[in-house]
């Protein structure tokens, strides 16, 4: 979504609120006090608050979400989420502050609320065909050993290695082909200093995939070791 597409989709704050209600409630609000769907009206000056004439109570459809009790415009929240999800290598809080025009404190809170929201929810096991691979993170090589390694046995030459064998942090990732859902997990060394072993990968598979799931991988030797796949 480009910036101009965003503006055309959410030209006003009211349009952003209506979109939220459409996505979360199917476009029909229910009063949490008397459970009716009629005689519900929006305040003109307080777009995030609604009034039920049946029970004469106010309520907010944003209760229980990251937008609850926030005085920041919902359009700024939506644009912050858009920037966050489309950033290739993370999105600095200072840049978020400049983009949406808030204070640093507000941008910092929004950033962490979005991160928290992405972690919430019960995980549904993958089914069907699942693609699995490993990747490595850690930036440029460092002279000093990472915290996970013993300085007495640390081999600096291995820190220059790319791909498998590097001392960078290893992350296992799985993607459900049908839905596009993704699961990632950092793979720290075991008690013997080994990383990404067959049993470790098996544990990730058992935790994320339902029985009968087809796992698509490369020819990594750990996945060809004698351990059970679902």
N, C-alpha and C positions, 0 to 999 in steps of 0.2 A: 504494500500500500504506500503510495507516494504521499507527500505532504498535501498536495492539492486534492487527492482522493479523500484523504482524511477530512479536510475542510468541507468537502461536498457531502460527506456522509454525516458529519456532526457539525452543521453550520451554527447551531446554538446549544446552550447548556441544556435546554429542554429536550432537544433531539437526543442528546447523550443519555439523559435520564430515561426517556422513552425506550431507547435501545436496550438499556440495562433491564428494564421491566419486561421487555419482550423476550430477552434471552433467559432471564432467571424465572419469570413467572408466566411465560407464554402470552404476555400482553394483558393478563387479567390479574389485578391485585385483589388479595383477600385480607380483610381486616383481621389482625391477629387477636383482637379483643372479642369481637362478636361473630367472626367467621363469615361475614357476608361479603358479596362481591359488588353490590350496588350501593349507591349513595356515597361513593368515595370520591373526594375532590382534592385537587392539588392547590396549595397556596401559591399565589402569584409571585410573591417575594421570597418564598422559601421552597424552591423547586424540589428539594429532597425530602420534604415532609408532606404527608397527606392527612386528610381529615375524614373521618367516618361519621356521617350524620346519623347513622342508625344508633350508635352508642355514644356519639359525641366525644370521641377520643382521637388524639393524634397518633400517628405511627410513621416509622421510616422503613421503606422497603430495603434499605441498605443494612439493616441490623444483622450482625453476624458476618459481615464482610469487611474487607480492608478499607472500604469507603465509609464505614460507620464513624460518626462523630468527627469526620473530617470537614473542615471549612474550605478546603481547596476545591476548585471547580472540577467537576467530573470529567470535563474535556481534557484537563491537564493530566488527570489520572490516566485516561485512555491513551493520551499521546505518550505519556511516560512508559506505559506498558508496551506500546507499539515500538518505541525506541529500544527498550530493553530486549524485546524478543527478536529484533532484527539486527542487533549488534553482533558482529562476527567474533569479537574478542573481548567481550565484556563492555560495560558502559559506566564510565566514571561518574561519581556523584556530582562533581563540579560541572561536568558537561551537562548533566541532567538539570542542574540548577539554571544554567544559561539557557537551555532549550525551552524550558517551561516558564521561566521568569518567576521563580520563588526564592525564598531564603535558602541558605545551605542547610539549615536545620530541617526545614520542610522537605527538601529534596532528599536528604539522608533518610528521613522517616519513610517517605514514599518508596525509596529504593529497597529498604529492608522489609517493608510490608509486602511489596511485590515478591521478593525472594521467599518470604514466609508462605505466601499464598501458593506459590509453585510447589512447595513441599507438602502441603496439606492434602488430605484425601486418602482413602483406603486404596491400596494398590490391588488392582485386579490382575491375576496371573495371565501371562501371555498364552495365546493359543495359535494353532495353525502353523505357519512358517515364521521362524524367528531367525534373524541374522545376528551373528555374534562376532565380535572382533576385540582387539586390544589396541590401546594407544598410549602414548607416553607424554608426560608434561613435566616441565621443570626449567624452561628457559635455557640460557647459556650456561656452559659448564662452570662450576665454581671450584676454587682451590681447596676449600674446606669440605669435608664429608657432610652429607645430609644428616639430619638428626636421627634417622632410622638406622644409621650404620655406625659401627664401632671404629673410632679413629685408628685403633691399633691394627685392624685388619683391612682398612680402607685402601683400595687400589685406585689411585688417581687416574691411571690410564683408562680404566673402564668408564670413568665419568665423561670421556670424550666419545664414547661409543654411541652410535645412533641406532634406533630400533631395539630389537630384543638384545639384552645384555647391557643396556644402559642403566645407569643408576637413577634416572629420572623416575618420578612417580608413575606407576602403571595404573591405568584405568580400564576396566572391562566394561564394554557397552553392548547392549542388546537392543534390537529394534524389531517390533512386531510388524511384519510386512503389510498386513491388511489394513491396520489402523494407523500405522506410523508412530505409535507410542514408543518411547525410548526409556531405557533404564541404564544408569551408569553407576559404577561402584569402584572406589579406590581399592587397589589390591596391595596391601603392605606385605613385607616379607614375613614368612612364618618363623617358627623358632629356630629353624636351621638356616635362615637367611635366604631361602628360596622364594621366588616370586612367580606368580601365574602358573602354578602347578596344576595337574589334573584334578586332584581333590578340591583345590580352591575354586577352580572354574565349575566343578560339579556342584559345589555348594551354592554358587550364584545361580546356576541353572535350576536347581531344585527349589530355590526361593522365589524365582520369578516366572517359571514356566509350568503350565499344567501338564499332567501326564498325557503322552501321545503327541506332544509338540515336536515338530521337525526343526532341528537346529542346523542352520546353514553357516559354515565357517570356512576358514582357509585350512592349509595343511599344517598348522601349528602342532608341534609334536605333543604338547600337553593334552590336546584334544584327541590325539590318536592313541593315548595311553589306555590301558585296560581299566576304564571306569565306566560306570553305567550312565547312559543318556536316557532321558525320558522317552 
